[in-house]
Structures are given as structure tokens and as C-alpha cells.
Amino acid sequence: MKFKIYHTKEPKSGEAISALGWCNNEEVYSCSEDHQLFRWTSTNREFMQVAKLPDDFAPTDLHWLLPKGAAVTSSGGAAGGKGSDTLLICSGDGRFIILNKSARVERNVSAHSGSIVAGRWSPDGAGLLTAGEDGIIKIWSRSGMLRSTVVQHEGQIRCARWAPNATAIAYCQGPFVAIKPLAANSKLTKWRAHDGLVLCIAWSNNTDMLASGGEDCRYKIWDAQGANIYTSVSDDYAITSLDFSPDGELLAVGGFNMLKLCHYSGWSHSINRFNQDVVGSLFNIVWSADGTQVTAGTSTGTILFGHIIERELRNRNLKAVTAGRKTILLHDIVARTKDTLDFSERIIKWELGYGHLVVATSHQVHIFNENYINTPIIVDGRAEIKIIILGKKNFLLVDNNSIWIYTYTGRLHLNPRFPASQSQIPHLNSRCVSLGLDTLAIRDYSDQSLIHVFDLLPGATRQEEPYTIQNKSALVEVAVCRFGNPDDQYLVFIDVNRDLFITNVRSGPDYIIHKIGTQVCTVMWSSDTNILVGLHDSCYSVWYCPGEACTDPTLIALTTFTFDTSEFGKNITLENFEGANVTFRSSGAIFTVSVKTYCVILHKLFADNSWERALKLCRLVQNQILWATLAAMASKRNQLEISEEAFSAALQIDKVNYLNFMKDLGQSSPEQMAENSIMNGRVQEAEIILLHNRKIREAILFCLRMHRWSKALEIAQKHDTDLELVMKERRKYLQALGREEHDPSYLALQN
């Protein structure tokens, strides 16, 4: 992946480009010390003068107000393609002006005693910030009225940026970077970032990472608490500008005669050096709204335009590479064929998977089937696509207005909505949206501990009225499994403490959540099995049977293996999980590891209900992971004979004894079914089975055994039986603990 760079052959101004910004996906506005405001077209690099600024107004920064419903870039830029209509321009004499689309000045405000080094609209468009050389950062209303002064220091501020959620401001001062939360009585976070002056910072909209560049010729990546994630090698010259792409996946870094394209974690995809045509230092690097183009102003008055080429995706036998703005090369590695796909519009987003290539252009979506590559299905009217997620049956699109789920035949399957979904669309990213086999999960943005679960099966009520899963803490990632039977669909999620939880999506509305991992950075389900892989700081884990084993910590331990990743290097990301192969990427290098193939085969035998073949496979291989996986699967499906042998081979003697007890209860009897549900952690299901079969006494004894005292008393009173037994057991329980009765229901009966 790299930039293809174009630049104006002759500077239109002899002065350095002091301010630059995208108005929409096609137009760029620039101004310099010659006081002229130009509009450039990115496709042909033609320009025209829009306005002449006053002679005493020396521009230092400009920023377009994002349109309503658009997302923001890391530097606060608009991610909507329809264009903005309000422009903020700051000057060197401490003033800022607000212009409308016709370049008429609507507001002229004297804000600072010195030069304004940064002026940015807030992500929600409700206000703006200005940072000056006088060491002050102020927040203003949209109309230009002063709201508050949030930072007052003696040192000069070089740059300032909003947090993605507009709750904090990051700024650099000397060699330090600081984050100032806007909440009352909040604590300032400040750390020494570089050996020299910090010249530029950026805050990613999706990954919540910060990037900084300084006079020490390095750029660094930080998390929101100030911990260093990545430090680059020293360049020849100072890093003068940088910016994250709108989706947070890429970082553009500029210096003297240098433009670098990097991964968000810091390592470099490619580097462009302009040694033959000297362009000078790059200032004001800004990504376009769709994340496919970049522009930068230089110290010589030249403007650079670049777009990404050679972006590559692989899936099984297919490899797709972008060769230009409107061209994709599709390779079939097995058949050794090559196709060139040309589009009439610029390519915005594209994904490859499940034998299909889905490409979103400026106003269309093209669906290619690998078997009929020359006859794509075209969906018109879908513009400004920012997320594409492919599933086995459907694929998901997210634009600036809504979420859309289509079949691969081009038919609209569902337009999911949930409370306040319209206002949350700009904040969606690939980590908080997951498309499974028949399920869609979306993390709520306003309450980040909430997940909305949609059922994609035709006619399902949850298509219009989704269930919700409420966690105790905020969530950072959700993932729905992509394989299995309708009853074996699982959802995993990671909270802010990096704990990993799992639940069955068919168990709603009362979801039972189980914790299966700690210190997990990211997870991914296999496309062919219900095997889960998770990445930690210095290792990765494979859960071979997370759904069925989650109710028993012993089974989770037996079916989970952890492997060291120190040999891969640092800054590891999880790229893909197809079949038995897991793909990692570290500093640009791709590493492929295999999970246990026999476990993959075992899962496919489970899907076909081939229990005898699964048992033969385990007897042949004699591996403890296989036996534990078989035991978890068989016990869930009431295959007692098979689960007994599997638990015995896995040396789980206590469970073998329990299975022998269950076998004595009678084949497929309510008591046996209830005990099997207990063994699999489904306590409420066991209670329902007994009550449904009119086993009242057995249900009361079950509740007493599980210490469900309130439920036991409720059943006894409702059916007017065994009330004395419940009271007797309750007294014995309290006497053993040495406690007094506190339950109002029991106290009422004692009186």
C-alpha cells in the first residue's frame, strides 16, 4: 500500500501554505500569507480564487464545519461528502473569522493576544476551540461567543485537537503533550513526549490513539492515558505534520521532502521522498472525508494531492489489489486467472470474502461473485459508504445516514434501527458492529455498556425490536460467531478492563454472561467453525470450544491454549481467521499460524450431528483438547454415553460420576434432562423443565439444592405443598451459617 502523489508544478503563491482543508471529497481550500483563499479540485488539480482576505489578516489555520450526520477525522475534519457551508479561519494577530459558503464574513472575533496556532470545530459542531501562542485555549459557541477558558499556561502552545467525543482537548507545549478533560474537577494528564519541541499532534477517531511529531525527527503513538505504543526511528528532518484517516486505520506523516503512509500502530507501509523536485516541509496534512485521498501544503507554496493504491486483500483463493482510483485487479491464485475491474466512479470502500467482492464507489455498490466476475450486481443510491462487513449470507453497509443489510443478490434485507440510532451512525466503527451468520450486534454509543442484538432470520420479531444486553462496564469490541446451527450462535465482547465475556444470542432476553478471558486486546471468530482466537499483549489464545464450555471454568481451561508471540515482534494485529489458519501482522510482516486441524474437523462433524465419527476421531488422535471439546459438545446435546467417555478420557472423574448418577434417572426423563441442564450451567432451564412436567416436589428440592430460597418458597406456596420442608431446610441453612433470618417472605411465615 502506498500513495500515488501529484503536486502543482508551479506554486500559485510564493508563500508557504499556512492553512488547508477539505470542504468535501472533491474540493480543497487553501490560503497562505498572500491573503488569498483558493479552491482546488482534487481530480484535475485546477484552482480558482474564492476570496481575498484583508491585508492585516494573516491566516494560520482553517477548518470547515462538518455537515450534520457526518463523522469526523482525527483532526476534526468533516467525514461527510456533501460539503460544508461554514468555514473557520484563524489569523496571526489573534483573530478568527467565520465565513459562509459564499465567502461572506459572518463573525469576526478577537480571541488571543498572540497568534492563533489552531482553530477547530468540535466533532458535534456545537462549538469551536482556539489555541494561541499566548498559552491559552478557549472554547467558543458556534456563533463565536466565549464559553470558557480551559487552559492557561505560560508556555507557548503549538497545536491542539478535540477528543473524538468532544469531552477533552489534547495540546502540545514544548516537549510535552497534555490531555485536558472538560468535565469539572477533572485531572490534567501530561507527559514528556519528545526530546525537542512537539510540532504536531493528531487524535484518532476510532482507535482513540494519539500521534505526535517533533523536532527530534520522530513520530510517536500514544494511548489516551499517555502510554507509549510506538516510537519511530529518527528521520533526517523534523516531523512537521501528521493526521489519522477517518476510519483510524492509517496515519499520514510529513516532514521535509517526505510523506509517509503508516499503519495506525505506527509501522510504515511506504514512504515518498521528493529529492528531485524539492517541495519543502509538509504542513497541514489532511485526509479526505472518505479516507482515500490526502492533501498537504508545503513551505514552498506547493500543494500535494495523493490517493492510495496497491491496497491488497486476500481471502482463500482470491487476491484483490487496487491499481488506481477506479481500478481493481482480481487474481484467482488457484485457477491462475486475472481480471481487471474498471469502475466509472472513484472506489471508496471494498471488502473480499465468502466468494464475493463488494465494492462501494461514490454513488453505487458493486457485488461480484467469483464464479460470475463479469456480471456484477449493482445497487444504486448508496453513497458515502464508510463500513462494509461481509457475512456468509448477507453483507452490511454503513453510510452517513443509516445501517443497511443486503443479500448477495442485491436485495435489501434489513434496515436495523434502535433508539437514537440516527445520531449514533457517525460514531460506528468496525469494532462496535459485528455481522454473524443470522445475527447483528451493535454497541450503543451513548451507553457503551449496552449491545443491541438483531435477528436476521426472515420474519423474526427481533428485526424490528432488538434485544439488548447490558454489561456492568463499557465495551470496546463485540464479535458474533460466523458459523454453526441457529441454536449455536454466540456473542463475545471485550470491556474497558480487557475482560472477555460470552453469551448465547438465542438465550435472550435474559442473557447469561460468562467470563472466559482476561487482558484481551482483540478477538476474531473463525469463518468455518465456532473457534475463537484472541490477542493479548505478548501472546495469543485459541478457545476451541468457547460457547459450550463457557459454563464450566474447568472445561474452558481444558479447551483453551495460549501461545507466545514474542517471535513475531511488537505491534501485532489480528488480520484474518479462515479455516484453520490465523493471520497476524507485525510491523508490516504477515505471519500465518494454524490451529489444531482435528478440532476444525470435529466442529464440522458436530454441525452434521455425526457423533459416532466424532468419537472415532477422538479415539484415533487421543488428544486432551479433542476429548474436552467433544465432552462439552456432547453434554450440551444430551449425548450422555459419548460425553461420559469423553470426560473419562479428559480425566474429569467428578463429571463421570455425575453422569452415572444421571443415567440412573431414566432415559430422557424430566429429571435427567433437568440434571443435564444443570451440568451445562442452565439453571433456569432445569427449573422450567421440572415445572413444565409437573414435577413440583423435584423442582422444590432442586431450588433448595441450588440455594434458590425465594423461588423454592414461591413454588411451595403456589402449589400448596412441601412448605414445611422448605422452612425446615431454611432453618438448617441459617443455623449452619450462624445468621438470623432477613428474607421478608420467610419472616412473614415465622410470624
N, C-alpha and C positions, 0 to 999 in steps of 0.2 A: 504494500500500500504506500502511495506517495502522492505528492502534489504535482499537478501539471501547472506551471506558472506562466502567466502572461503579465507584462507590465507595459505601461505607457512608454513609448520610445523617447519622447522628449517631455521633460517636466512642464506642466502648464503654469507652474509658478516656480520662481527661483528660490522660494522659501520652503522650509520644512513643512510637511503636512502635520498640522498640530491637532486636528480632530477629524474623526472618521466614523461613519456608522451606517448600517443597513437600514433603509426605510422599509423594504420588503425583500423578497427573494431575487429581485432583478435590479433594484436601484440602490446605489450607494451615494451618500452625501459626504462631501469633504470641504474643509476650509483650512486656510493657512494664514500666515501673518500678513498676506496681501489684502485681507479683509473681504475676500470673495467666497461665496458659497456656491459650490458646484454640485451638479447631479450627474452621476455616471451610470451607464448601463453595463451590467456585468458581462453580457454575452458578446458585445462588439466593442466594449470599452470606449464608446462615444460619450461625450460630455457636453453639458451646457451650463451657463451661469444662471443660477436661480435668484440670487440676491447679492447686493453689495452692502456689507456691514459698515457701520460708522467707522470713521478713521481712528477714533480713540478707543475702539473696541477690538482688542487683540484676542482672538479665540484660543482657548486652551483645551476644551473638551466639548463634545456634543453627544446627545443621546436622544433617540426617538422614543416617545411613549408607546408602549406596546398596546395593540388593539385589545378590546375586551374578549376574553376567552383564549388568548394566546399564551403560550408558555414563554419562559424566559431563558436566555442563555446565561452562562456563568457570570458574564459581565453585566447582566441585567438587560440585555437586548431582547427585542421582541422576537418571538418564535412564531408569529403568525404571518402568513404570506399575503394577506390582503392589503397590507400597508398601514402606516401610522399617519396621524394627522397633527401631532403636536411635537415640536422639536425644542429641546433644551440646549442652549449654547452658553458656555461659561467663558469668562474673559480673564485677562491678566491683571485687570485693575480691581478685581474683587466683585464684579457684577455678573449676573446671569440674566439671560432673556429667554422668554418663551415665545416661540413663533408658531403660527398655524401653517396649514399645508400651502397656503398661498404666500408664505414668507412674510406675513404681516406680524409685527411685534405686538403681542397681547399683554406682555408683562415685562417690566424692566426693574430689576431689584438689585440694590447694592447690599451684598451679603457679607463680604470679608474685607479686612483691611489690607490684605495682600492678594496675590494671585490665587484663583481657584484652580486647583490641580485636578479635581474630579467632581463631576456632576452626574448623578444617576437617578432616574425614576425608580421608584420601588417596584418590586415584582407584581404587586397588585394594582399599580398605577394610581394609588391614592395619595402619594406624596413623592418627594424627592429629597436627596441628600446633596449637600455641597461640602467639600473638604478643601481647606485653604492652606497656604504656606504659613499662615499665622498660627497653625497648630490647632485649629478649631474645626469641628464637624457639626453641621447644623442640619436639622430636618425641617422641611417646608411643606406646606399643603400644596395641593395641585394648582391652586390659584396663586401661589407664591407668598403665602402668609407664613411667618415663622412659627413653628410649633415648639421646638425645643433645641437646646444646645447639648449634645450628648457627649462630646469630647472637648476638653480644654487642656492643652498641654503647651509647654514652652517650645518643644521641638517642632521642626517643620514636618508636615505630613506630605508624603509623595503620592499616595494612591489610596482609594477607599472603595469598597464594594459592599452591596447588600448581601445578607444571607438569603438563600433561596426562598425561605418562608418569611422573609422581612422581619424577623424577630431579633436580628443582631446586625452589626456592621463590623467588617474586617478592614483594618487600615495598616499601613506600614509607616514607620517613623524611625529614621536612622537605620540601624541594623536589626530593628525589632519588627515583629508582626504582632498585632493585638486584635482581639475579638471583644467587642463591647456589646453585650446583650442590652436590649432596650427595656426589659422589664425592670420595675422599680427594685432597688436594693440588690441588684444583681452584681456579680463579681466580674471584674475585668480579667481576661486571660491574655497574658503577654509573654512572649518568649523571644530569645535571640535567634534569628533565622539565618543570617548570613554574616560573613566576616566584614563585608563592606556595607554600603547603603543598599537597602531594598528598594528597587526601582519600580516593581510592578507586582500585582497580586491578582488572582482570579479565584472564584468560588464556584465549584461545580454544582449544577442544579440537581443532579440525580445521585451522585456518589457522595455528596457532602464533603468532598475533599477540597483543600485549598492548595494553590500553587503559587510560588513566589520566585522571582528572579532578581538578581542583584549584581552589584559591581564586582563581586568575587568571581564572576563569569560562570556561575552555576545557577541551575533552577532546582527547586526542591518541592516535594509533595508532602502535605501535612494532613492529619485528620482534624476534626473540629475541636479537639482538646489540645492541639499543638504538638502531638507526637509525630516524629519524622517518619514518613513512609518510604521516601526515595530521595536520594541526592545524586545529581548528575555529575559526570566528570567535568572538569574545568574546560571551558571553551576558550577561544583566543581572545574574545572580547566580551564585554558586559552583556547580560541578558536584559533587553530593554522593553520587551512586551511579551505577553502570553495570554491565552484565552482557552477555556474549555468549550467543546462543542455543545450544542443544546441538549443532546442526549447523554452527555457526560462521559462518552466512551473515548474521546480523542482530546488531545491537547496540542495546540499550536504554539511554538516558542520562537521568538525572533531576537536577533542580535545584529551585529554589524555584518552586512552582506550574507546573512544566514537566515533561513526559515526551516524549522524542524517540525516534523509531524510525529507526535508521540502518543503512546497509549496513556490512558488516564492514570495508570500507576507509575508512569514516569519513563519507562524504557522507550527507545526511539524506533519508529517504523522506518523513517527515511529522513534525509537532510538535503536541502538545496542550498548551494553556495553560489553567490553571484560574483565570482572573481573576475570574469571578463568584462561584464557590464556592472560597474560599481553603482550600487543603488543606495549605499549608506546604511545607517542604522534603521531598523524597522520599528515604527511606533504604531500604537493603536491597532494591534491585530484584532480583528472581529470576524466571527463566524456568521454566515448567513442563517436565516431562520430555520431552514431545512437541514442544516448540518452538512451540506455537500460542497459548500464554497467558503472561501476565506478571502479577506482583503486586508491590506496593510498599507499605511502611509509611511514614507521614508524621509530621512533627513535631507535628501536631495530634491524633494518635491515630486518624486515618482510614486505612483500608486500601483501596488501589485494585486493581481487577481489570480486566484488558484482554485482548482477543483480536484477532488480526489479521484484517482484512477488506480487500477490494479488491486482493488479491494476483492478479496477472494473468500469464497465459501465452499466447503466440501460436505457432501453427505453421501455415504455409501459409494456408489459408482459414479456419482456426478460431481463435477467441479465447475463453478461459475466464477468468472472474473470480469470486472468492469474494464473495458478498453477505452472508454471515453464518456462524455456526458450522456450520450444516448445509445450506447452500445454495450452489450454483454456477450462474452464468449462462453458457451456452454460445452463442456467436454464430458463425454462418456468414457471413463477410463477403461472399463471392461470391453465395450464394443469398439473402442478406439475411433470414435466419431467426434466431429467438432462442428458446432453450429454457431453462426453469428446472428445474434438477435438485435435488430435495429428498432429503435422507438422514435416516434415523431416528436416526443417531448423529453425533457430532461428527467433522468432517473433520480428519484428521491430516496426510496427505501426498497429493499428487496431481501427475500429470505428463501432458503433452499431446504427442502426436507420432505419426507414421505412421498418421494417420486414426483414432487411438484416444485416449480419455481414461481413465486408470486412477486411481481414487480409493480411498485407504485410509482407512477410518473406524476407530472404536475396536476393532471386532472383525470387520470384513469388508473385502473388496476388491471394488470395483465396476469392471467393464470395459465401457466404452461404445464402440460402433462408430459413426462419424459417419453411416453410412447407416441404422443402426437405433438411434437415440439413445434411443427409448422402451422398449427391451427390453434392459437391461444384463445381463451375466453376473455373478453374484455368487459369490464364493469365501468361504466361512465359515471361521472358526477362525484367521484370520491377524490377530493383534493386535500392537500396539506396533511398527508399521512405521516405520522411520527413513530408509530409502533406497528410492527407486523409480527404475529406469533402463529406458527403453524402447528396444527394438531393432526391426529390420524384421520378424523372425519371432517373437520372444519378448520378454518383459519380465522384469526382475529385481526381487525384493523382498528386503530385509534387515530382519529383526526382531532382537530381543534374543537369539535362540536359534540362528539359522541363516540360510543363504542359500537362496533359492528362485527357480527359474526356471519361469515359466508360459508357455503359449501364449496367444494372444488369445481362444481358445475356453474358457479357464478350466482347462485340463488341466495338471497338474503335470508338467513336462518333466524337471527335474533338481534334485536337492538336492546341490550340489557340496560336497565336503569335502576337506580336505588336512590334513597333520599339524598338530595343535594348533589347528585352525580354530575349535573351540568357544570357546576362551579369547580368540581374536582378534576375534570378532564385534563386541564393543563398540567396538573401535578402527577399524572400517572407515568410510571416508567416500567421497564420490563421486570423489575424485581418485585413490584407490588401487584402485578397482573399475571395470572397463570391459567393457561388453557389445557385441560386434561382430555381424557377420552370422551366423557359425556358431562364434564363439569367445568365451570368457570369460577375462579376465585379472585376477588378484588379486595385489596386492603383499603379501608376507608382513610381518607387524608385528614379530615377534620378530627376524627377519633382513631388514631393509628393503632389502637388495640382491637379494632373491630374488623372482621372479614365478612364480606358478602359472598354467599355461595349460590350460584345459579345452576339449575339442572338443564342440560341441553337436549335431553330426550324429547322427541315430539310430543306435544300435549302435556308436558309436565307443568304442574302449578308453580314450581319454583322458577320458571322462566319469567314470570311477571312479579312474583312475590318471593324474593330470595330469602333463604335462611341466613342468620347471622351467627358468627362465632365470636364470643367475647373473651379476650385474653386478659390477664392481670396487668401486663405491661405492654408498651408499644412494640410494634412489629416492624422488621426491616425487610423481610423477604417471605413470600409464600410460593408454594410449588405443589401442583396437583399431579398425581401419577398419570402416566400416558398409556397404560396397558391394563389388561385384566378384565374380569367379568363386571357387570354393573354393580354387584354387591361388594366388590373388592376394590373400591375407589378410595384412595387415601390422600389426605392433605397434610403436608408438613409446613411448618413455619418457624422462623427464627426471630426471637425478640431482641431487644436492645442489649440484653445481658449475654447475648450469643448462645442462648439455650435453644435446643431443637425439640420441637413438640410435633406430635402426630395425632390425627383423628380420622375416623371413617366418615366420609362425606355423606354416606347414606344413613347415618345414625341420627340426623337432625330431627327435630330442632334441639334436642338435648344432647349436645355433642360431649362425648367423653374424651378428654385430652390427656395424653400420656407424654411424659418427657423421656426422650431416648438419646439425647446427646448434649454435650456442653462444649463451649468455646468453638462453635461452628461459625465459619465466615460466610459460606455459601453452600448450597446443595443443588443436586440435579437428579431427576429420575431417569432411568433407562427408557429408551423408546420402545423396547421389546419385552421388558419384564418389570415386575414391581421391585426392582433392586435400586437402592438409593446410594449415592455417593456424596460425601460431604467433605469440604476442605477446611482444615484448621490452619493455624499459623505456620507450623513446621511439619505437618503430616496430613494425611487424608484417611477417611474412614469409609468402609463399604458396609452398609446394612443389607444383608442378603434376604432378610425377611422382616422388614420393619413393621408392616401392618399387622400381621398375625401374631408376632412375638411381642408387640408393644405392651401387652397387659402383664407380662411376666419379666421382671428385670433379669432373671437368670437366663431366659431364652434370648433376650436382647444381647446379653453378654456373649452367649454362645454363637450367635449368628452375626456378630459384628467384628470386623477385623480392621486394624489401624496400621498404616504403613508410613514410614518416614519419607519425607520429600526433600531432605537436605541435599541430595544429589541432583535435584532439579534446579537448585538455585533459589533466589528470592523473587518476590513479587509474582507469585504463582496465581494464575486464574484458571477456572474450570471452563473449558470450551465446549465439550460435547460428550455425550454418552450414548453411543449407538451399539446395540447388541451387547457384546461382552467387552467392548473397547471404550476406555475412558481417555479423553484427550485433555491434556493440560498445556498451558502456555506459560513460559517463564522467560522474561526479557526477550520476547520475540521467537524463541525456540519452542517447537512443538514436541511434546512427549506423549506417547501413547502407551498406556498400561492396560492389562487385561484383568478382568475379574474372573473368578473361577467358572470355567465353561460349563462344568457339570451342574452348577447352580442355575445357570441360564436355561439349560435343558430341563432341569427339574421344574422350574416355573412354567415352562411351556406344557409340560405334562400335567401340571396342576390345572392349567386353563382348559385342557382337554378331558379332565377327570380321569386320566389314565393312572390310577393309583397303583395297580399291580406293576406297571412298567416303572413307575417312580420308585417303588420298593426294590425292584430288581436292580435299578441303577445304584441305589444306595448300598445294597449288598455287594455290588461289584466294586465300587470305588472305596468303600469303608473310610469315609471322611466324616469327622465330627460335625463340621458345618452342614454337610448334606443331611445328616441324621437329624440335627436340631431343626433345620428348615422343614424337613418332612414332618417332624413331630408337631411343629407349630401349625402347619397347614392341615394336617390330618385331624388334630384335636379340634380345630375350629369347625371342620365339616363333619364332626361326629363319626370319624373313621377310627373307632376305638382299637381295633385289632392292630391296625397299622401304626397308630400313634403309640401303642404300648411297646411294640418292637423298636420304634424309633427312639423313644425315651430311654429304653433299656440300653440301646447302643450308644446313646449320648450320656450314659451313666447318671441319669436323673431318677434315682431309685425311689425318692418320695413320690414322684408323679406316677411311677409304675404301680406303686401300692395304691394310690388313689384311683387309678384306672381299674385295678382289680376290684376295688370297692364299688365302682360304678357299674362294672359288668354284672355284679350280683343283684343289681336293682331291677333287671329285666330289660330285654332288648327294646329300645325305642319307647320306653315308658316315660311318663312325665317327670318322674323322679330322676331318671338317668339324663334326660335332656336338660333338666334344671342344673344337675351337678356338672354337666359338660359346659353349660353357660358360665357357671361359677369358675370353673377351671380356666376359662378364657377371659375372665375379668368382666363378664357381662352380668353384673349382679341384678340389675333391674329386670333384665330379660328373664332370669331364672325365676324371679318372683312372679312375673306375668304368666309364665308357663304353668306354674303350680296353681295360681288362682283361676286361670282360664280352664283348667281341667278339674276344678272343684276340689283340689287337694288343700283344704283350708288348714287342717292341722299341720300338714307338712310345710305350708307356707309360713305359719306362725313359728314353727321350730326353725325354719331357715332364717327368718328375721332375727330370732333370738341368737342363733349361732353367729350371725354376721353383726350382732350388736346394733341392729336397726330397731331400737326400742320403741320409738314413736310409731313406726309402721306396724310393728307386732301388736301394739295396743290398739291401733286403728282397726286392724283386721279382726282381732278378737272381739272388739265392741260391735263392729258392723255385723258379724255373723253370730254373735252371742254364744261364743264357745271358747273354752280354754282360757278364760280371763284370769282365773286363779293361778294357772300355770305361768302366765306372763308376769303376774305380780310376784309370785314366788321367785322366779328367776331374776327379776329386777332386784329384789331384796338381797339375794345372794351376791349379785354383781356389786352392789353398793357396799355390802359388808366386806367383800374381798378388797375393795379399794379404800375402805375406811372413809367413805364420803356420806354426806346427807343428801336426801332427795331434793332435786331442784327443778325437775320437769313439771310444769303446771298440770299436765294431763294425769300424771301419776299422783301428784299431790291432791288433786280433786277426788280421786278414788280412795285415798287414805282417809280423807276427812268424811 
